[in-house]
Amino acid sequence: MSDWFYLRGDPDAELRLKAFSGASKNGKHVIRIEIEASDAFRFGHALEQLGEVQAGQNPRKAPAAKRPAKALPLALPAPEGH
């Protein structure tokens, strides 16, 4: 598969722009896009590519430091009654 997909202004395009809108709030500007796919393959491919874009733009979190395991006793306790 290719590493990208695109929208075209063609009436027979496999991915069609159905709706879009935009909003600004607190200095952030958001564009919402609704896309219709011609078949399940195009649908899945577009979602996969969007997921790769999102993964590439989000910084990876460092793995959380593991807590040291609770220290286990090194000897058996004394028998009861002694």
N, C-alpha and C positions, 0 to 999 in steps of 0.2 A: 504494500500500500504506500501511497505517497505520504509525505509529511505535512500535507496541507490540504485544504479544500477552499473553494471560493464560491461566491454568489455572482451570477451573471444577470444582465438585464434582458434575458432571452425568454420568450413565453414557454419554451420547451425545456427550460433548465431543470436539472435533477434536484436542485435545492432552490426553493422559492421563498422569497421574502414575503411573509404574510402581514407582519405589523412591526412597527418600531415606535419607540417613544423615548423621551429624555426628561430628566429632572435634575435640578441642582438644589443642594441643601448643605448648609454649613461648609461651604467651600469644596464639596465633593460633587462631581458631575457624573451621572449614571445614564448609560444608554441601554435600553432593553430592546432586544431583537427577538422576534418570533420567526422561526424558519420551518418550512414544511418540506419533508423529503419525499421523493417519488417512490422509494422502496425501502425495505428494511436494511439493505446493505448501505445505502447512502445515509440513512438515519444513524446506524451504528458507527459508521466511519466518521461522520461529523461529530458525534458525541465523544468518540475516542480522541479525535484531534483537539477538541475543546478541552478535554481532560488533560492532555499533554501540555497545552498552553497554560492552563491553570497551575499544573504541577511545576512548570518551569518558572512561573512568576512568583510563586509562594516560596519563601526561603525554607529550607529544610531545617527542622528543629533537631538540635543535638540530642542524642539519646539521654534520657534521665540517668543521673548517677545512681548506681545501685547502692542501696544501704548495706552495710556489712551485716552478714548473717549474725544472729544472736549467738553469743559464745556458748558452746555446749560444754557440760561438765567433762573434765578429763579423767575422772575416776568414778567408780561406783560409790554410791553413798554407803555409809556404815550400816551394817545390818541392824535392824530394830532389836532392842532389848539388850544391847551390849554397851 
